[in-house]
Amino acid sequence: MKKTIYSLLFLSIFMFLSCLQEVVPAAPNIIYILADDLGYGDLGVFNRVGKIKTPYLDQMARQGMIFTDAHTSSSVCTPTRYGILTGRYNWRSPLKKSVLSGTSRALIPQERTTVASFLKSNGYHTAFIGKWHLGWDWALKDSTFQDSPIKDREIFEKIDFSKKITNSPNGLGFDYAYGHSGSLDMPPYVYVENEKITAQVENITERKGDYHWWRKGPTANDFDHERVTPHLFDKAETYVKEMNKKGKPFFLYLPLPSPHTPILPTGEWKGKSDLNPYADFVMQIDHRVGKLIGLLDNLGISENTMVIFTSDNGCSPQAKFEVLGKKGHDPSGIFRGHKADIFEGGHRVPFIVKWPVKIQSGSVSHKTICTTDLLASCAEILGKKLSDKEGEDSFSIVPTFAKATENDFQRTFTIHHSINGSFAIRKGVHKFIFCPDSGGWSYPRPSKKENQGLPKFQLYNLKEDPEEKNNLYGQSPKIENELIALFTAAIKNGRTTQGTPQKNFSTHFSSKTWQPLAIFENE
C-alpha cells in the first residue's frame, strides 16, 4: 500500500514538474534592425503630417509597441553602435567625439561583453549582417604601418586584402559576420565574411552628386553600392531561413547602411515618393522590413520573435531638408536639429518593438529609453544577471512591455552626446545642455561667431517646449544643480546602473570644456 502511495506521489510530482516545464516560454529569437540616419519624423506612425509613406513599419507598430521618447546614446553613428552592443556610453571608451573611418582600428576590446557574446553564452546563434562602423584591424603589408592611421589615399599601399582581418565582429560574440567596415561613403568598399574579404579588390571607384556621392577608394569586384541595401536584406532572409531549420534561438543584428549617403534607391523605387531620392530610399527600406517580417510569419516563428526597429541617430542634412520642407515633410518632426546635434532631432529616434507573445498590439510607451538598453533587456528576458563590468549604462525595457509592470522600469535619467563631444542630461521633463550651441551641424554651430551673446548652458522643459525654443538656464538653479550633480556622479562612478564603480577611458577629456570633466583626468 505504501509503495502504491509513494508511486502515486512521485508520479504526481513528476507530472507537476513536467507541466511547469511546459509553461516556461522558449527563448525568443531577436532581430535588431538599425536604420542609418533615419529621422524621428520619417515614419508615418511617429509623424502624422509626414509625407513619406511607410505602410509596413506603420503596420509593425500597430502589431507591437512604439516608444515616443526613445534616444540614441549619441547623435552620430559609431558611438551609438558602441552603446547598442556594449550597453555602455561611448564616451567611457576612447571615442570622445565624432566617428570612425572605414580603416579605423577596432574600438571594442575583445574581452568586453557585448549583446552577441552574452546571448551566445546563453545558447543563441548570433549573426551580424550589415554596416559595422566600429573598427576592425585590417591585415597590413608592412608591420611598420601598425601604429599610424591609414588615410584613404594609402589604403592600397598599406592594406593586404588577401589576408584575414582581426579584432573582428566574430571575436565579439558573432558566430556569423558579414558586412562592410564603415559607411557606404567611406573606403574601402569590400564585403568581409567571417574575417575574409569575399572578392578581389582591384578597382578604384568614386561618385559625386547631391545625393549619391561616395569618396574615392578601393572597391571589390562583388561590391555594387546601389545593391548593398537589398543584398544585406537578402542575406538576412537567408540567415533566418537557415536558423529556422536548425530550431535554435538566434540573434540577428542587422545594421543597415541606409538611408545614409550615398542615397541610392534602386530602379523600382526611384521617384516613388514624389518627394526626393531620400524619401524614395526610406520607402524601399520600409518595404524590405515588411518583407522580412512577412518571412517570419510564413515560417511560423513571428509569435516568439522580438523584432526591434530603430535608427542610429537623427536624419542627416544630406536628405535635403529644404527640398523635403517645400513639400511639407520634416524628417525631425516637431523637434529641433538633426543628425550630429545635441538637440532632440539629433538623438530622438523612432523605436518599434514587435513581440506578439509578450507585447499587446497597438501599445504605446512614453518612457524615456536609450539604445544602450538592449543588453540589460536581453538579460532580463533570459532571467540572467549582468556582472558589474557589463552593461554599465543599460536598463531593461522589458517592464515597459506591459502596463502592469511599466513603473518597474529603472532608468531615471539619460545622457546625450553630440558629434563634437558636447553633453546633455535628461531627467523627467528637463534637459540640461552643457554648451551654448547645437554641438553639431545646425545653427548655432560651435563657433565663436554663432555663439556670441548666448548663455553658456541651456535648460529646456520638453513637456512645455519640445521644440527647445525657450532656454530656461539661470531660472531654475535647483533643477540645474540636481542635473549637474547627477551628471558628475555618472562620470565619477563609471556607470549609471547600480553596482561597483567602474573606470572610464580618460584620454582626451579636458577640464577646460567643463569643470566636472576633470574627474576623468584624475583616474
N, C-alpha and C positions, 0 to 999 in steps of 0.2 A: 504493500500500500504506500509506504513511504517513498519507495522507488518511483512509483507512478506519480506521486505528488511532485517530487523533485524534478522528474522528467517534464511534467507539465509546466512547472515553474520555469525551468530552463528554456523550454520551448517558447513560453510567453515573453521572457526577457529577450530571447533571440529575435522574435518577431517584432517586438517593440523597437529594438535597436535597428533592425532592418528598415522599419518604417521611418525612423529618424534619418537614416542614410538616404532614403528615397526623397525626402523633402529638402535635403541640402542641395541648393542650386549649383549647377555646374559653373565653373569659372567662365566668365563671358569672354568672347572674342572682343578685341579692342581695336578700332580703326581710328586713327587721329589724322584728319585731313587739314593741312595747314596751307591756306592760300597765301600768296606773296603780294603785299601792297594792296590788299582789298580794303576799301573803306567801310566804316560802320553803316553809312547810308547807301551802300551799293546793292543791298539785298532788300527786296520789297517788304519783307516781314519786319525789318528794322526802320524802314523809311517809306511811309505810306504815300508820300508825294514824290518819291523817286521815280525815275523814268526807265530804269533798266529792268527788263523782265527776267525774273529768276524763279520760275514756277516750281522747279524741283527742290531747291533749297527752301522755298516757302512751304512746300509740302512736307519736307523733312521737319521743319519747325512745327507744323500742325500735328505731326505724328509724335513729336517729342517735346523738348523744353527749350526755350530761348532764355538767355541771360542778357538783360538790358544794360547791365553795368559791369561788363567783362573787360579786362585790361591785359595788354601785354606788359611784360616787365620792362620793356624798352620800346622806343618809337622807331627803332630800326632793327634789321633782321637778324644779324649774327647774335647779338646779346639776347634777343627773345628766344632764339633756338637753344641757346645755352640754358636758359631758365626752364624751358619746357622739359628738356631731357634730364636736367640735374635737380630741379626743384629748388634752385638757389639763384639769387640775384647775380647777374653777370658782373656787376661792379665789385663783387667779392673776389672775382677772378683777375687775371692780368688785364682783361679787357675793360678799360675805364671809359672809353668813348668810341664812337664810330663803328666800323665793321671790318671784317677780314677781307682779304682778296682771294682770288682763285688759287694763289700759290702760297698762301699763309700756312704756317705750321699748325699742328693740332693744338686746339685750345683746351679741350677737356683731357685731363690726365687719365690714363687707363685704370688707375686704382679708384677713381671716383664712381660711386654708384649712379647709374642712370636708370631711367624708366625701363629701358631694354634689359639691362643686366639684372635688375630686380625681378622683372617678370620671367626672364629666362631661368633664374634660380628657383622660381616657383612653378615650373612646369610648362611654361609657354614656349612656343616657337616664335621668334621675333624677326621682323624684317624692316629695313629702311629702303624706300624706293623714292628717289626724287633729288631735290636740291639739298646738299649738306650744309655748306657755308659755315662750318665750324672748324675748318682747317684739317688737313691730314698731311703727312710727311711724304712728299714725292721722293722717289729714288733719284739720286744725283749722279752726274757723270764724274764728278770730282769731289772728294771729301773736303777740299778747301772752300767749297761753296756753302758748307754746312751752317755756318754762323752768320751769314748775310742774307737779307731779304732778296727774293727773286723778283726782279722787275719784269713787266710784260715783255719788253724787248729782249730779255735774257732767257726766256723760257726754253727755246730750242737749244740754246747754248748750255744750259745748266741741268735740265731735267732729262732723265733717261726713261722714256716711255715704254721701253721693253721690259722694265723690271716692276715688281710689285710696289705699291705704296705701303707705308707702315703707319702706326698710330691711327688706325682707320676706324670706321664705324663697327667693323667686326670685333675690334678689341674693346668696344664699349658695350657689348652685350647683344649685338645684332647677329643672329645666325645667318641671315642673308642680307647683303647690302648691295644696292645697285643705284648709281646716280652720278651726278657731276659735282664738282668741288665748290663752285661759287655761284653767283647769279649768272644768268644767261648772257649778260653783257661783260663778263669777266673771263678772260682766257686762263688756262687752256680749255678748249671745248672738246672734252672727251667723256665717255662713259667709263666708270670703273665698277666692275662686278667682283665682289669678294676679293678686293685688293688688286685685281688685274685690270689693266686697260684693255678694252674689248676690241679695239681695231687699231690699225696702223695710223700714226699721226704724221701726215705728210703735207697737209695743206695749211695755208695761211688765209684766214677769211676776215672780213671786216664789212660792216654796213653802216651807212649814215642815213639819217632821216628823222622826221619829227617823232615817230612812234616806234620804229622798228630797228633802231641802231644797236650795234654792239662794237666793242673795242677790237682792234686788230690783234689776232693771235692764232696760235697753232690749233688746228681743227682735225679731228679724227675722221676717217673715211665713212664711218657709220653715224656721224653726228649732223643732223639736219635741224637747225634752230626752229624752223616752223613746225616740225613734227615732234618736238621734245615733249610738250604737254600731253598730247594724245598718246604718245609712246609710253609715257610713265603710267598713265591710266590703264593702258593695255597690260603692262607688266603687273600692275596692282591686281587687276582682274584675274590674270593667270595665277598669281600667288594665292588669292582667295580660293580659287577652284582647287588648287593642289592641297591646300590646308584642309579644305572641307573633306577631301578624300581620306586624309590621314586621321581626321577626327580628334585632333589635338587643339587646345585653345591657342589662339595666335594673337600677336600684337603687330599691327601694320602701321608704321609711321610713314605717312605719305605727304611730305612737304613739297608742295608744288613750286615751280619757278615762275608762276604766273598768277595774276596779270601784270607782274613786274615787267620792266623793259628787258628785252625787246618785245613790244606789244604785237603779237603775231597770230591773230585768229586765222585758222585755216580757211581754205576757199569757201566752204559751205557756210561759214559764219560771217564772212566779210559783208558788212552793210546790213546785217540782220537787225541791229538795234535802232537804226535810223538816227543814231547819235554820233558815235565816232568809233574808231577801232578799239579803244579801251573797253567801251561798253559791249562791243561785239565779243571781245575776249572773255569778259565776265559771263556773258550768256553761254559761251562754249564750255567754260568751267562748270557752270550750273548744270548743263546738260550731262556732262560726264559724271558728275557726282550723282545725279539721278540714275544714270545707267549702272553705277557701282552699287547703289542701294537696291536697285531692281535685281541685280545679280544675287544679293543676299536673300531677297525674297524668293527668287527662283530656286535657290539651293536649300531653302527651308531653314536658314540659320539666322534670320533677322531678329527673331524674338529675343535671343540671348547674345546679341552682338551690340556692344556700345559703340556708336559712331559719333565722333566729335568733329564738328567743322568750325574753323575759326580762321583768323588771319594773323600774320606776324607783326603787323603794325598798321597804321592808317594808310590811306591812299597817297600815292606819290603825285607831285605836280606834273610828272610825265604823262599822266592821264589827260592833261589839258583841261584844267578846271574851268577856264574861260569858255572853251567850246561847249563843254557839258552844261555850264551855267546858263548859256544863252538858250539852251533847250530845256531848262527847268530842272536840271539834275545837279545835286551837290554830293560828292562821294563821302563827305564828312557829316552829312545830315545837318542837324542844327548846331553841331559842335564846332568850336574854333580850331583852326590849324589843320595840319595834315602830317603825313609821314615826317619823321625827324624831330618834330616839335614836342615840347613838354605840355602843351595844351591838349585838351581832350581828343581832338582829331588826330593826334599823333599816336595814341595808345589805347583809346577805347575802340573795341572791335566787335564785329558780330560773333556770336558764340551760340552754337546749337548742339544739343546732345539728344540723341535718339537711342533709347534702350527700352524696348516695349515691356520686358518683364519687370522693370523697376520704375519706369517713368510714365506717368499718365499722359496721354496725348493732349496737346494744347496747353501744356504747363508753361508758366512764366515765372522767372525769379528775378527779383530786383536786388539781390545780394551783390555786393562788390566782390568779384572774384578775380584771380590773376592766372595767367598761363603757367606760372610756376606750380600750380596746384595739382598737376597731373600725377606726380609721383605719390603724394600722400593719398590721393583718391584711389589709385591702384592698390595701395597698401590696405586701405580700409575695405575695399571690395574683397580682397583675399583674406581679410582677418589677420593681417600681419602688422608688426610694429617696426617702424624705422628706427635705426640707431641714431645716436646724437650727431654722427657725421654724415647723415643722409637727409636730403630734402630740408635744409635749414630754413627755407622760406616757402614751404609747401604746406597747404592746408586742404584737407579733404573736402571736396564739394559734394560728396555723396549725401550728407544730411539735407542739402537743398533740394534733392530729388523728390521729396515728399513734404507736404505741408506740416505733417505731424512732427517732423524732425528738423525743419529748416532753421529753427532757432539754436540748434546744436552746432551750427557752422561756427568755427573758431576764429576765422580771420577778422581782426578788429581794425587793422589799418593796412595800407598798401603803399609801397614806394615806387615812384615812377622815375624814368631816366630818359634823357634825350640824346641826340646824336653827338652833341658837344660835351656830354658828361654832366649836364645840369640835372638837378634833382627836384622832385616834388614829393610831398607826402599827403596821403588822403585818409581821413578818418571821418566816417559818417558823411555829413553834407559838406564838410570843409576840406579844402585843398590848399596847401601852403606850397608855394613855388620859391625855390632858393635862387632865383635870378630875376632880373628886371624885364627879360625879353622872352622870346619863344624858345630859346635854347636850340633852335633848329633853323628851318628854312623860311618860315613865314615871318611877316612883319609883326613886331620889331625884331629884326635879326640881331644876333650877338655882335654888335659893332658899336663903337663909341658914338657914332653919328646918330644911329637909330635909338640908342639907349638914353640919349641926352634928356635930362629932366625927369626921367622915370624913377619911381620908388625902387629901391634896391631889391625888394622882395614883393611877392604877390600873394594875396589871400582871396579865395572865392568861396561863396556859398553856392554849391552846384544845384541845390534844390531850387533856390530862388533865381539863380543866374547860371543856367547850364552852358550858356554861350561865353562865359568868362569875360564879361564886358566891364563889370564893376569891381575894381580892385579895392578890397577892404583892408589892406595892410595898414597897420597902425591904429585901427579902430577897435580891435579885439585882442588886447595883449594876453589875456588869459588863454584864449584858444591858441594863439601863436606860440606861446611858451610851452603849452602842452604838446603841440605837434613837433616843435624843435626838440623837446626832451625825448619824445618817442623816437625820432629820427636818430638822435645821438646814441640812444641805447641800442638801436638796431645796428648801428655801426660797431659800437664797442663790444657787443655780445657776439657778433659774427653770425647772428641768426635773428629771426623774428618769431620762430616757433619756440615752445618750451623745450628746455634741455640745457646741457652743458655748453658754456660759451665756446665758440669756435674762432679760428683765425681767418682773417681776410688776407688776400694778397695785396701788399701795401704799396707797391711801386706806382709812381706817377700821381698819387694824391698829393695835394698841396693845401696847407692851411691858408694860403693866400686867396684861394677860391671861396672858402667859408670856414670859419674857425673850428667847428666840430670835426672837420676832416683831418685835423691834426692828430686825432686818435689813431688814424691809420699809420701815421709816420712813427708812432711810438711803440708799435707792436714788436 
